[in-house]
Amino acid sequence: MIKLSKGGAYLLNGVDIIEDGVDVCKEVASKVGREVSVEEAKKNTIAYGILEKHNTSGNMEKLKIKFDKMTSHDITFVGIIQTARASGLEKFPLPYVLTNCHNSLCAVGGTINEDDHMFGLTAAKKYGGIYVPPHQAVIHQFAREELAEAGKMILGSDSHTRYGALGTMAMGEGGPELVKQLLNRTYDINMPGVVAIYMTGEPAKGVGPQDVALAIIGEVFANGYVKNKVMEFVGPGVSSLSADFRIGVDVMTTETTCLSSIWRTDDRIKEFYDIHGRSQSYAELNPGDVAYYDGVVYVDLSKIKPMIAMPFHPSNTYTIEEVNANLKDILADVEKKALVSLDGQVDYSLQNKIRDGKLYVDQGIIAGCAGGGFENICAAADILKGRSIGADEFTLSVYPASTPIYVELARNGRLADLMATGAIVKTAFCGPCFGAGDTPANNAFSIRHSTRNFPNREGSKLQNGQIASVALMDARSIAATAANKGYLTSATDLDVEFSGPTYHFDSSIYANRVFDSKGVADPSQEIQFGPNIKDWPEMVALPENLVIKVVSEIHDPVTTTDELIPSGETSSYRSNPLGLAEFALSRKDPAYVGKAKEVQKAEKAREAGECMGEALPELRDIMHTIKESFDVSKENTGVGSTIFAVKPGDGSAREQAASCQKVLGGWANIANEYATKRYRSNLINWGMLPFIIDKGDLPFANDDYIFIPNVQDAITKKATSFKAYVVNKGMKEFELKMDELTDDERQIILDGCLINYYKSHH
């Protein structure tokens, strides 16, 4: 199904691939009639052309990107706007859309969800933005329908900000990166590698976009093949896919840990823009006649089979056929892998899901930016028409991604067809994707056409003995399973004629309800605050030296942002930095918050000019040991906490995965590597040091103190290696490292956080 090249490759005329080899330059020259260097051919990718147009640095190796538009939703926009306000925001300098699709239920925390919505509406009026009320659209569907433009760039504060199928290069980042754009700064990155996703053939009937996406993720996640690179979808197979199909594949590229994505465009994409009344936003995008890529992922669409990503990661992939044929062995393997993620906190078994030799599923969900598209839901309706999901445990919920899609499903009869089967059709809402909607029963097994199946994203609370499992599947096979009363079934096992109805977009729905300032700010508008909306606490500059205590040590192969700060009901507290921080690592290391706060007492005493040893008695012996070799005092040495994790930061763009550590006194993370650029950027923007340490036995353990002398000077001098010492009865030296920082990033760390940076330099 999927094959990876061992090195780079040329793409000729969008069709022929020539991989690197001894005589590759001669072979290319013989086919195109001229010599083309790698450097020249790299400039012929679609990605290079878009990045070049948006780069303001004049140096294509060191990019400073200005985006065309931005998007945020209701568990990120309050913190972003509050940060920007504290940094001098006067007006949104670019179109900025505030959607309300995460805390839409208003069911947790009293008034605080709707308070956030009213904050968003009044901020859109005051600063000149666009406000999309709850249940109108999930963030990414609104962006597809109303914002995307071929050749443009969009930045969003949600990790699944991906509109590459529509010719828009989009990136999901933590809130501080959006703040920089609001303050007319830039998004600073090195020129990323570009990997071709070379498609041939066409999908078999019953195979959907999630199947293609999961097949790719399963091949490229673990080996980091596209990590922090741009995935560029090319090849003749692209033309066989509808716009909706491409969109469904594209949104899942986030789960590969790539930086962004872009697709070649054609008449199918032109038709999408025509349908949505935005024909002027279309442009044909293709790589040049000779383009060079840093790698190639070969995707033979005709060989893709219906897929399932078993708990607890989108890369834990199998064909449904494999699972049904080797059920006991695969479930045993899933249970074994789960022991790592679940730390043995609960008894976890899937064997009781085997009934009469088949896998029984308790719940099906088709939802959100991945599953809630028009074609996915129509295909599910075709499969289920005239059938029943039954009256047993199995339930099926369907969430159209926007009200225009919902209305069209009502008008063309698919809505009635679905509801007649026993399925429940709900409004546009992202909740099932992050544990705030359709939470399954304890020990239940849920199949979902959504984006993620990490632990805790479906409502599990391990410390309370609660666990549920989520597997990712395509809407078509979810519908086939529903038609089979909950027994796992591939859509290709059913003989169904897909009707493929035409989509009609009703623009009056948004015209009637969405507030659009048209970019006109109203400075007289007062922002409406609720009691849960709090300012960021004061943060101090990086001191000359640091003493940090290791307060959590995580040895999982990958640590997700959901484990660093849980989603679900805790999302209601995203507008309250200190309130939310109480949940940090709560489902991974419940002792973390208390231990971090104890260390923070010493730093607060230091900042108040008081004795650190009185606030934290154990620190006295530590400081005494350090003073035998170094001139340290409360004036020049800060105290804080750190965590170690092997590979932290997979998943969500949420800045709070880092900021919660910072407001609890965190000064650093130590990792073997960072799972994503966006998590590392979040650390930096909150003034935390993104240290790395070589793989192997750690020189420190949980509860150890680490002393880092002259850290301020080392950051100033662009050091990539830092002397550090484990402090017990003596001092044991070891090395910490740090990857490259931009000049702005260094200054942000020195100033203590992005807010301080803007206060100091603007």
Secondary structure by P-SEA (a helix, b strand, c coil): cbbbbcbbbbbcccccccccccaaaaaaaaaacccccaaaaaaacaaaaaaaaaccccccccccccccbbbbccccaaaaaaaaaaacccccccbbbbbcccccccccccaaaaaaaaaaaaaaaacbbbbbccccccaaaaaaaccccccbbbbbccccccccccccbbbbbcaaaaaaaaacccccccbbbbbbbcccbbbcccccaaaaaaaaaaccccccccccbbbbbbccccccccaaaaaaaaaaccccccccbbbbbcaaaaaaaaaacccccbbbbbcccbbbbccccccccccccccccccccccccccaaaaaaaaaaaaaaaaaaacccccccccccccccccccbbbbccccccccccccaaaaaaaaaaacccccccccbbbbbbcccaaaaaaaaaaaaaaaaaaacbbbbcccccccccccccccccbbbbbcccccccccccccccccbbbbbbbbcaaaaaaaaaacccccccccccccccbbbbbbbccccccccccccccccccbbbbbcccccccccccccccbbbbbbccccccccccccccccccccccccccccccccccccccccaaaaaaaaaaaaaaaaaaccccccccccaaaaaaaaaacccccccccccccbbbbcccccccccccccaaaaaaccccccccccccaaaaaaaaaacccbbbbccccccccccbbbbbcaaaaaaaacccbbbbbbcccbbbbbbbbbccccaaaaaaaaaccaaaaaaacc
